[in-house]
């Protein structure tokens, strides 16, 4: 199913978003925040900063997450989480859902997504709430 969704991203000029949710259940923004803040689970804050506790432990490699919900649609956020390499083959952003065509994947993670489809939807729901003031 994911291959079909990603293929549809490249058709009809819609190349920067994955508008179809990965699950039938809506994402939960509170769970999404917990996933983003959990450095062992998502590692988001290793590269990104945002409106989170302990600002001194946040990364500066990726763009700040502050206001991301104003800059990107839910579909655009989803695609970046699923496989940012579809937008930029040289990105350092890891694919959190795609498992094919990856290099140097730890044995325990081979063939497994970093986040489940529901976790992706939860993170999308949370990031969409981060609006510019």
OpenMM code with the backbone's topology and positions (N, CA, C; nanometers):
from openmm import Vec3, app, unit

residues = "UNK UNK UNK UNK UNK UNK UNK UNK UNK UNK UNK UNK UNK UNK UNK UNK UNK UNK UNK UNK UNK UNK UNK UNK UNK UNK UNK UNK UNK UNK UNK UNK UNK UNK UNK UNK UNK UNK UNK UNK UNK UNK UNK UNK UNK UNK UNK UNK UNK UNK UNK UNK UNK UNK UNK UNK UNK UNK UNK UNK UNK UNK UNK UNK UNK UNK UNK UNK UNK UNK UNK UNK UNK UNK UNK UNK UNK UNK UNK UNK UNK UNK UNK UNK UNK UNK UNK UNK UNK UNK UNK UNK UNK UNK UNK UNK UNK UNK UNK UNK UNK UNK UNK UNK UNK UNK UNK UNK UNK UNK UNK UNK UNK UNK UNK UNK UNK UNK UNK UNK UNK UNK UNK UNK UNK UNK UNK UNK UNK UNK UNK UNK UNK".split()
positions = [
    Vec3(0.0813, -0.1187, 0.0000),
    Vec3(0.0000, 0.0000, 0.0000),
    Vec3(0.0866, 0.1264, 0.0000),
    Vec3(0.1956, 0.1268, 0.0807),
    Vec3(0.2806, 0.2444, 0.0865),
    Vec3(0.3425, 0.2735, -0.0492),
    Vec3(0.3843, 0.1713, -0.1213),
    Vec3(0.4434, 0.1926, -0.2536),
    Vec3(0.3439, 0.2628, -0.3449),
    Vec3(0.2167, 0.2233, -0.3381),
    Vec3(0.1147, 0.2887, -0.4196),
    Vec3(0.0950, 0.4337, -0.3778),
    Vec3(0.0964, 0.4594, -0.2478),
    Vec3(0.0810, 0.5961, -0.1999),
    Vec3(0.1971, 0.6833, -0.2454),
    Vec3(0.3190, 0.6312, -0.2312),
    Vec3(0.4352, 0.7088, -0.2721),
    Vec3(0.4379, 0.7285, -0.4227),
    Vec3(0.3956, 0.6280, -0.4981),
    Vec3(0.3903, 0.6430, -0.6436),
    Vec3(0.2898, 0.7507, -0.6810),
    Vec3(0.1789, 0.7592, -0.6080),
    Vec3(0.0778, 0.8600, -0.6395),
    Vec3(0.1287, 1.0005, -0.6114),
    Vec3(0.2263, 1.0130, -0.5213),
    Vec3(0.2850, 1.1431, -0.4917),
    Vec3(0.3528, 1.1989, -0.6159),
    Vec3(0.4104, 1.1123, -0.6956),
    Vec3(0.4879, 1.1571, -0.8102),
    Vec3(0.4014, 1.1791, -0.9342),
    Vec3(0.2732, 1.1516, -0.9265),
    Vec3(0.1841, 1.1682, -1.0414),
    Vec3(0.1067, 1.2985, -1.0316),
    Vec3(0.0729, 1.3543, -1.1440),
    Vec3(-0.0147, 1.4706, -1.1471),
    Vec3(0.0458, 1.5961, -1.0876),
    Vec3(0.1780, 1.6026, -1.0776),
    Vec3(0.2423, 1.7240, -1.0303),
    Vec3(0.2429, 1.7404, -0.8793),
    Vec3(0.1748, 1.6536, -0.8058),
    Vec3(0.1724, 1.6642, -0.6599),
    Vec3(0.2950, 1.5938, -0.6041),
    Vec3(0.4078, 1.6608, -0.6110),
    Vec3(0.5325, 1.5951, -0.5738),
    Vec3(0.5823, 1.6302, -0.4345),
    Vec3(0.5141, 1.7166, -0.3639),
    Vec3(0.5669, 1.7574, -0.2342),
    Vec3(0.4790, 1.7173, -0.1160),
    Vec3(0.3797, 1.6319, -0.1381),
    Vec3(0.2902, 1.5944, -0.0283),
    Vec3(0.2413, 1.4507, -0.0442),
    Vec3(0.2090, 1.3909, 0.0678),
    Vec3(0.1439, 1.2604, 0.0732),
    Vec3(0.0140, 1.2849, 0.1490),
    Vec3(-0.0900, 1.3195, 0.0740),
    Vec3(-0.2150, 1.3643, 0.1353),
    Vec3(-0.2999, 1.2520, 0.1937),
    Vec3(-0.2780, 1.1294, 0.1511),
    Vec3(-0.3556, 1.0169, 0.2017),
    Vec3(-0.2950, 0.9670, 0.3324),
    Vec3(-0.3709, 0.9718, 0.4428),
    Vec3(-0.3183, 0.9207, 0.5697),
    Vec3(-0.2800, 0.7732, 0.5588),
    Vec3(-0.1861, 0.7322, 0.6409),
    Vec3(-0.1384, 0.5939, 0.6404),
    Vec3(-0.2308, 0.5004, 0.7156),
    Vec3(-0.3221, 0.5560, 0.7960),
    Vec3(-0.4142, 0.4751, 0.8762),
    Vec3(-0.5552, 0.5316, 0.8657),
    Vec3(-0.6520, 0.4486, 0.9006),
    Vec3(-0.7906, 0.4953, 0.9047),
    Vec3(-0.8157, 0.5787, 1.0302),
    Vec3(-0.7402, 0.5497, 1.1361),
    Vec3(-0.7557, 0.6235, 1.2615),
    Vec3(-0.6834, 0.7572, 1.2517),
    Vec3(-0.7480, 0.8600, 1.2980),
    Vec3(-0.6867, 0.9930, 1.2978),
    Vec3(-0.5676, 0.9959, 1.3919),
    Vec3(-0.4723, 1.0818, 1.3619),
    Vec3(-0.3575, 1.0976, 1.4496),
    Vec3(-0.3956, 1.1676, 1.5781),
    Vec3(-0.3244, 1.1377, 1.6835),
    Vec3(-0.3469, 1.1971, 1.8145),
    Vec3(-0.2297, 1.2910, 1.8440),
    Vec3(-0.2559, 1.4203, 1.8516),
    Vec3(-0.1502, 1.5198, 1.8690),
    Vec3(-0.0750, 1.5026, 2.0013),
    Vec3(-0.1430, 1.4618, 2.1073),
    Vec3(-0.0742, 1.4429, 2.2359),
    Vec3(0.0254, 1.3282, 2.2272),
    Vec3(-0.0153, 1.2175, 2.1645),
    Vec3(0.0787, 1.1055, 2.1456),
    Vec3(0.1920, 1.1482, 2.0529),
    Vec3(0.1596, 1.2282, 1.9512),
    Vec3(0.2610, 1.2766, 1.8592),
    Vec3(0.3674, 1.3591, 1.9288),
    Vec3(0.3245, 1.4445, 2.0197),
    Vec3(0.4216, 1.5250, 2.0961),
    Vec3(0.5133, 1.4342, 2.1765),
    Vec3(0.4572, 1.3321, 2.2395),
    Vec3(0.5386, 1.2391, 2.3180),
    Vec3(0.6411, 1.1681, 2.2293),
    Vec3(0.6013, 1.1321, 2.1083),
    Vec3(0.6932, 1.0660, 2.0148),
    Vec3(0.8058, 1.1612, 1.9758),
    Vec3(0.7719, 1.2845, 1.9419),
    Vec3(0.8731, 1.3829, 1.9023),
    Vec3(0.9705, 1.4085, 2.0174),
    Vec3(0.9209, 1.4173, 2.1392),
    Vec3(1.0068, 1.4463, 2.2548),
    Vec3(1.0879, 1.3253, 2.3005),
    Vec3(1.0517, 1.2051, 2.2571),
    Vec3(1.1216, 1.0827, 2.2979),
    Vec3(1.2440, 1.0619, 2.2089),
    Vec3(1.3594, 1.0977, 2.2595),
    Vec3(1.4829, 1.0920, 2.1805),
    Vec3(1.5206, 0.9496, 2.1404),
    Vec3(1.4856, 0.8508, 2.2194),
    Vec3(1.5179, 0.7134, 2.1847),
    Vec3(1.4257, 0.6589, 2.0755),
    Vec3(1.3038, 0.7052, 2.0711),
    Vec3(1.2068, 0.6550, 1.9743),
    Vec3(1.2185, 0.7252, 1.8392),
    Vec3(1.2138, 0.8570, 1.8397),
    Vec3(1.2088, 0.9278, 1.7115),
    Vec3(1.3366, 1.0028, 1.6769),
    Vec3(1.4111, 1.0442, 1.7754),
    Vec3(1.5348, 1.1208, 1.7551),
    Vec3(1.5106, 1.2552, 1.6853),
    Vec3(1.3872, 1.3037, 1.6789),
    Vec3(1.3567, 1.4309, 1.6120),
    Vec3(1.4401, 1.5455, 1.6679),
    Vec3(1.4523, 1.5504, 1.8015),
    Vec3(1.5183, 1.6640, 1.8643),
    Vec3(1.6702, 1.6565, 1.8577),
    Vec3(1.7228, 1.5511, 1.7994),
    Vec3(1.8670, 1.5488, 1.7745),
    Vec3(1.9032, 1.6472, 1.6635),
    Vec3(1.8106, 1.6676, 1.5703),
    Vec3(1.8358, 1.7556, 1.4555),
    Vec3(1.7505, 1.8824, 1.4548),
    Vec3(1.6349, 1.8782, 1.5187),
    Vec3(1.5412, 1.9907, 1.5141),
    Vec3(1.5258, 2.0541, 1.6521),
    Vec3(1.4900, 2.1821, 1.6517),
    Vec3(1.4533, 2.2509, 1.7748),
    Vec3(1.3050, 2.2845, 1.7664),
    Vec3(1.2489, 2.3234, 1.8782),
    Vec3(1.1077, 2.3581, 1.8792),
    Vec3(1.0634, 2.4001, 2.0172),
    Vec3(0.9334, 2.4128, 2.0361),
    Vec3(0.8792, 2.4574, 2.1648),
    Vec3(0.8704, 2.3423, 2.2648),
    Vec3(0.9883, 2.2974, 2.3101),
    Vec3(0.9963, 2.1819, 2.3990),
    Vec3(1.0817, 2.2161, 2.5204),
    Vec3(1.0635, 2.1397, 2.6294),
    Vec3(1.1503, 2.1605, 2.7459),
    Vec3(1.2967, 2.1326, 2.7088),
    Vec3(1.3860, 2.1813, 2.7874),
    Vec3(1.5304, 2.1599, 2.7696),
    Vec3(1.5787, 2.2063, 2.6321),
    Vec3(1.5646, 2.3366, 2.6028),
    Vec3(1.6052, 2.3861, 2.4709),
    Vec3(1.7528, 2.3651, 2.4407),
    Vec3(1.8370, 2.3535, 2.5439),
    Vec3(1.9800, 2.3345, 2.5206),
    Vec3(2.0118, 2.1951, 2.4654),
    Vec3(1.9174, 2.1057, 2.4660),
    Vec3(1.9402, 1.9699, 2.4154),
    Vec3(1.8756, 1.9479, 2.2789),
    Vec3(1.8479, 2.0539, 2.2046),
    Vec3(1.7832, 2.0419, 2.0745),
    Vec3(1.8830, 2.0699, 1.9632),
    Vec3(1.8582, 2.0068, 1.8475),
    Vec3(1.9499, 2.0168, 1.7355),
    Vec3(1.9315, 2.1401, 1.6503),
    Vec3(2.0314, 2.1621, 1.5658),
    Vec3(2.0290, 2.2766, 1.4749),
    Vec3(2.0566, 2.2348, 1.3306),
    Vec3(2.0626, 2.1062, 1.3029),
    Vec3(2.0902, 2.0574, 1.1675),
    Vec3(1.9684, 2.0778, 1.0770),
    Vec3(1.8513, 2.0408, 1.1270),
    Vec3(1.7278, 2.0540, 1.0501),
    Vec3(1.6582, 2.1845, 1.0827),
    Vec3(1.5558, 2.2188, 1.0051),
    Vec3(1.4822, 2.3421, 1.0329),
    Vec3(1.4075, 2.3333, 1.1661),
    Vec3(1.3875, 2.4467, 1.2321),
    Vec3(1.3116, 2.4454, 1.3570),
    Vec3(1.1678, 2.3988, 1.3321),
    Vec3(1.1119, 2.3323, 1.4310),
    Vec3(0.9741, 2.2846, 1.4192),
    Vec3(0.8733, 2.3920, 1.4604),
    Vec3(0.9197, 2.4989, 1.5216),
    Vec3(0.8295, 2.6098, 1.5552),
    Vec3(0.7575, 2.6554, 1.4288),
    Vec3(0.6259, 2.6603, 1.4316),
    Vec3(0.5487, 2.7111, 1.3189),
    Vec3(0.5415, 2.6207, 1.1974),
    Vec3(0.5874, 2.4963, 1.2090),
    Vec3(0.5866, 2.4072, 1.0922),
    Vec3(0.4445, 2.3845, 1.0396),
    Vec3(0.3458, 2.3868, 1.1276),
    Vec3(0.2071, 2.3693, 1.0851),
    Vec3(0.1547, 2.4854, 1.0024),
    Vec3(0.2210, 2.6008, 1.0110),
    Vec3(0.1856, 2.7150, 0.9267),
    Vec3(0.2585, 2.7107, 0.7926),
    Vec3(0.3743, 2.6467, 0.7910),
    Vec3(0.4555, 2.6428, 0.6690),
    Vec3(0.4208, 2.5258, 0.5774),
    Vec3(0.3781, 2.4139, 0.6374),
    Vec3(0.3532, 2.2919, 0.5604),
    Vec3(0.2148, 2.2361, 0.5902),
    Vec3(0.1542, 2.1746, 0.4898),
    Vec3(0.0263, 2.1048, 0.5099),
    Vec3(0.0528, 1.9713, 0.5779),
    Vec3(-0.0527, 1.9071, 0.6252),
    Vec3(-0.0384, 1.7745, 0.6854),
    Vec3(0.0231, 1.6775, 0.5854),
    Vec3(-0.0169, 1.6841, 0.4604),
    Vec3(0.0389, 1.5962, 0.3574),
    Vec3(0.1866, 1.6206, 0.3334),
    Vec3(0.2282, 1.7453, 0.3388),
    Vec3(0.3698, 1.7774, 0.3219),
    Vec3(0.4517, 1.7282, 0.4415),
    Vec3(0.3977, 1.7431, 0.5606),
    Vec3(0.4652, 1.6913, 0.6800),
    Vec3(0.4753, 1.5391, 0.6701),
    Vec3(0.3651, 1.4732, 0.6333),
    Vec3(0.3619, 1.3276, 0.6236),
    Vec3(0.4700, 1.2758, 0.5285),
    Vec3(0.4812, 1.3357, 0.4099),
    Vec3(0.5814, 1.2888, 0.3146),
    Vec3(0.7212, 1.3041, 0.3708),
    Vec3(0.7493, 1.4131, 0.4388),
    Vec3(0.8815, 1.4344, 0.4960),
    Vec3(0.9139, 1.3309, 0.6033),
    Vec3(0.8132, 1.2867, 0.6770),
    Vec3(0.8346, 1.1825, 0.7774),
    Vec3(0.8492, 1.0445, 0.7130),
    Vec3(0.7647, 1.0149, 0.6176),
    Vec3(0.7670, 0.8839, 0.5526),
    Vec3(0.8977, 0.8642, 0.4773),
    Vec3(0.9349, 0.9613, 0.3931),
    Vec3(1.0571, 0.9496, 0.3136),
    Vec3(1.0947, 1.0847, 0.2534),
    Vec3(1.1683, 1.1639, 0.3282),
    Vec3(1.2103, 1.2964, 0.2807),
    Vec3(1.2995, 1.2855, 0.1575),
    Vec3(1.3570, 1.1690, 0.1333),
    Vec3(1.4404, 1.1477, 0.0159),
    Vec3(1.3641, 1.1611, -0.1146),
    Vec3(1.2324, 1.1515, -0.1098),
    Vec3(1.1511, 1.1729, -0.2303),
    Vec3(1.1584, 1.3187, -0.2748),
    Vec3(1.1839, 1.4083, -0.1797),
    Vec3(1.1943, 1.5509, -0.2101),
    Vec3(1.3384, 1.5929, -0.2358),
    Vec3(1.4294, 1.5334, -0.1623),
    Vec3(1.5713, 1.5676, -0.1733),
    Vec3(1.6529, 1.4404, -0.1505),
    Vec3(1.7062, 1.3817, -0.2568),
    Vec3(1.7830, 1.2569, -0.2418),
    Vec3(1.9059, 1.2715, -0.1525),
    Vec3(1.9525, 1.3935, -0.1298),
    Vec3(2.0710, 1.4159, -0.0469),
    Vec3(2.0382, 1.4546, 0.0967),
    Vec3(1.9124, 1.4481, 0.1352),
    Vec3(1.8733, 1.4887, 0.2699),
    Vec3(1.9396, 1.4008, 0.3755),
    Vec3(1.9595, 1.4580, 0.4930),
    Vec3(2.0077, 1.3794, 0.6065),
    Vec3(1.8906, 1.3326, 0.6927),
    Vec3(1.7701, 1.3760, 0.6581),
    Vec3(1.6491, 1.3343, 0.7309),
    Vec3(1.6251, 1.1865, 0.7033),
    Vec3(1.6198, 1.1055, 0.8081),
    Vec3(1.5978, 0.9622, 0.7857),
    Vec3(1.4537, 0.9332, 0.7459),
    Vec3(1.4315, 0.8284, 0.6678),
    Vec3(1.2941, 0.7874, 0.6387),
    Vec3(1.2393, 0.7130, 0.7607),
    Vec3(1.1288, 0.7585, 0.8118),
    Vec3(1.0728, 0.6959, 0.9315),
    Vec3(0.9743, 0.5831, 0.9006),
    Vec3(0.9376, 0.5667, 0.7750),
    Vec3(0.8404, 0.4619, 0.7426),
    Vec3(0.8851, 0.3715, 0.6285),
    Vec3(0.9636, 0.4226, 0.5359),
    Vec3(1.0111, 0.3434, 0.4223),
    Vec3(1.1210, 0.2491, 0.4697),
    Vec3(1.1216, 0.1276, 0.4169),
    Vec3(1.2237, 0.0307, 0.4558),
    Vec3(1.3058, -0.0201, 0.3381),
    Vec3(1.2644, 0.0089, 0.2162),
    Vec3(1.3349, -0.0406, 0.0980),
    Vec3(1.4435, 0.0557, 0.0528),
    Vec3(1.5531, 0.0000, 0.0016),
    Vec3(1.6581, 0.0813, -0.0584),
    Vec3(1.7427, 0.1598, 0.0393),
    Vec3(1.7454, 0.1198, 0.1651),
    Vec3(1.8236, 0.1913, 0.2652),
    Vec3(1.9621, 0.1287, 0.2798),
    Vec3(2.0582, 0.2100, 0.3173),
    Vec3(2.1954, 0.1638, 0.3409),
    Vec3(2.2274, 0.1724, 0.4888),
    Vec3(2.3149, 0.0868, 0.5331),
    Vec3(2.3661, 0.0882, 0.6707),
    Vec3(2.2551, 0.0884, 0.7754),
    Vec3(2.1645, -0.0067, 0.7631),
    Vec3(2.0553, -0.0218, 0.8598),
    Vec3(2.0971, -0.1275, 0.9606),
    Vec3(2.0847, -0.0946, 1.0873),
    Vec3(2.1181, -0.1897, 1.1924),
    Vec3(2.0372, -0.3179, 1.1783),
    Vec3(2.0970, -0.4288, 1.2163),
    Vec3(2.0332, -0.5593, 1.2004),
    Vec3(1.8926, -0.5631, 1.2619),
    Vec3(1.8777, -0.5055, 1.3801),
    Vec3(1.7472, -0.5081, 1.4487),
    Vec3(1.6410, -0.4291, 1.3739),
    Vec3(1.6821, -0.3364, 1.2865),
    Vec3(1.5869, -0.2504, 1.2161),
    Vec3(1.5649, -0.2905, 1.0711),
    Vec3(1.6366, -0.3874, 1.0195),
    Vec3(1.6228, -0.4250, 0.8797),
    Vec3(1.4804, -0.4719, 0.8504),
    Vec3(1.4196, -0.4091, 0.7490),
    Vec3(1.2841, -0.4450, 0.7082),
    Vec3(1.1744, -0.3907, 0.7974),
    Vec3(1.2090, -0.3092, 0.8964),
    Vec3(1.1106, -0.2546, 0.9898),
    Vec3(1.1137, -0.1024, 0.9816),
    Vec3(0.9977, -0.0382, 0.9793),
    Vec3(0.9983, 0.1086, 0.9815),
    Vec3(1.0398, 0.1597, 1.1189),
    Vec3(1.0995, 0.2773, 1.1219),
    Vec3(1.1391, 0.3376, 1.2492),
    Vec3(1.0171, 0.3731, 1.3327),
    Vec3(0.9098, 0.4176, 1.2662),
    Vec3(0.7834, 0.4482, 1.3328),
    Vec3(0.6711, 0.3749, 1.2612),
    Vec3(0.5707, 0.3337, 1.3352),
    Vec3(0.4539, 0.2673, 1.2752),
    Vec3(0.3690, 0.3704, 1.2005),
    Vec3(0.2779, 0.3209, 1.1200),
    Vec3(0.1871, 0.4105, 1.0472),
    Vec3(0.1097, 0.4991, 1.1442),
    Vec3(0.0624, 0.4427, 1.2547),
    Vec3(-0.0124, 0.5234, 1.3521),
    Vec3(0.0773, 0.6266, 1.4180),
    Vec3(0.2010, 0.5902, 1.4487),
    Vec3(0.2932, 0.6866, 1.5073),
    Vec3(0.3211, 0.8021, 1.4102),
    Vec3(0.3350, 0.7707, 1.2814),
    Vec3(0.3539, 0.8753, 1.1809),
    Vec3(0.2341, 0.9703, 1.1846),
    Vec3(0.1132, 0.9148, 1.1848),
    Vec3(-0.0077, 0.9986, 1.1861),
    Vec3(-0.0166, 1.0817, 1.3137),
    Vec3(0.0272, 1.0257, 1.4264),
    Vec3(0.0273, 1.1007, 1.5516),
    Vec3(0.1244, 1.2180, 1.5436),
    Vec3(0.2429, 1.1955, 1.4884),
    Vec3(0.3414, 1.3029, 1.4746),
    Vec3(0.2905, 1.4093, 1.3778),
    Vec3(0.2285, 1.3671, 1.2685),
    Vec3(0.1706, 1.4629, 1.1733),
    Vec3(0.0675, 1.5496, 1.2450),
    Vec3(-0.0208, 1.4857, 1.3225),
    Vec3(-0.1250, 1.5603, 1.3944),
    Vec3(-0.0625, 1.6621, 1.4900),
    Vec3(0.0437, 1.6228, 1.5590),
    Vec3(0.1093, 1.7158, 1.6507),
    Vec3(0.1781, 1.8297, 1.5761),
    Vec3(0.2590, 1.7959, 1.4783),
    Vec3(0.3336, 1.9008, 1.4070),
    Vec3(0.2402, 2.0001, 1.3388),
    Vec3(0.1243, 1.9527, 1.2956),
    Vec3(0.0265, 2.0424, 1.2320),
    Vec3(-0.0277, 2.1454, 1.3314),
    Vec3(-0.0171, 2.1174, 1.4617),
    Vec3(-0.0644, 2.2130, 1.5631),
    Vec3(0.0367, 2.3236, 1.5903),
    Vec3(0.1595, 2.3056, 1.5465),
    Vec3(0.2634, 2.4049, 1.5729),
    Vec3(0.2509, 2.5177, 1.4707),
    Vec3(0.1787, 2.6205, 1.5098),
    Vec3(0.1475, 2.7339, 1.4228),
    Vec3(0.2305, 2.8547, 1.4613),
    Vec3(0.2612, 2.9361, 1.3605),
    Vec3(0.3332, 3.0612, 1.3857),
    Vec3(0.2419, 3.1551, 1.4643),
    Vec3(0.2992, 3.2296, 1.5570),
    Vec3(0.2172, 3.3224, 1.6368),
    Vec3(0.1622, 3.4358, 1.5522),
] * unit.nanometer
topology = app.Topology()
chain = topology.addChain("A")
for resn in residues:
    res = topology.addResidue(resn, chain)
    for name in ("N", "CA", "C"):
        topology.addAtom(name, app.Element.getBySymbol(name[0]), res)
